[in-house]
Amino acid sequence: MVLRRDVLGLTAALLSGFAAAPRAWAQGDGQALLGQFLQQVRSGRAQFTQVVSSPPRAGQPPRSRSSSGTLEFQRPGRFRFVYRKPFEQTLVADGQTLWLHDVDLNQVTARPQAQALGSTPLGLLLSATELAGLRAAFELQAEPARDGLHWVRATPKNREGQVQHALAGLRAGDKGPELAVLEVLDSLGQRSVLTFSAFEVNAAVRAEAFQFQVPAGADLIRS
C-alpha cells in the first residue's frame, strides 16, 4: 500500500522535456516569474506524475515509486488531485477540510485543511496570491535556469518542520506563468517530485470539483 502514505506525505511535506522559456526571462528571474504565477493564475488544470524516492539503506539501492493523475485547482486553497495509477485515490481540499478517498479500501480520511497543509510548499503555492505570503514562511532564492525552466528554492524559516527545502520550476507560457515542477525534500531525506504537463492557465474549473461527498458505504475516519 505504498501510495497511500505517499499521498499524505505529499501534503505533509509539501505539488525533462520542457520547451524553453521565452528569452525575455533571464537567469535568476525565477522569483519574478513565481510572483506573476501567484498573482495572475487564479485557477488551473494539469496532468501530473509523482515520483517519491527514499534515501538508500545500507546494502540496498535507492527506492522510488511513481504515480500519475490529474490536478484541478482554484485559488485560494481549493484543489483536486485524482490519482489514476497505480492506485485509484482522490485528494480534495475544499477550503476547510482535506479529503482523501481510497477507492480500493473504500475508505475516506478527513482532516482540517489548515492543520494538514499548514505552511507546506503545496499548500502555500495554491493559496498565496503574492510572494509576501510565501516569504512569511520561506526564505526564497533564485536558482540557475535549467531544463528550460526558471527555479526558486524555498527553505522553511522554521527549521524544525518536516520540510528541508522545496524547489519550484516554472515556465513562461503563452497564457501566463505555468508551474512545471514541484520538488520537496523532507526531513527524513525522502524526495517527492511532482511534474506537471498540459498545464491550462486560468482554466474554467467547475465548483463541484472541490465539493466532496463521502461515497455510500465508505468508512469515514476523521483525524
Secondary structure, DSSP 8 states (H G I E B T S, - for coil): -HHHHHHHHHHHH---------TTS-TTTHHHHHHHHHHH--EEEEEEEEEEEE---TTS--EEEEEEEEEEEETTTEEEEEEEESS-EEEEEESSEEEEEETTTTEEEEEEHHHHHTT-HHHHHTT-SSHHHHHTTEEEEEEEEETTEEEEEEEES-TTSSEEEEEEEEEEETTEEEEEEEEEEETTS-EEEEEEEEEEET----GGGG-----TT-EEEE-
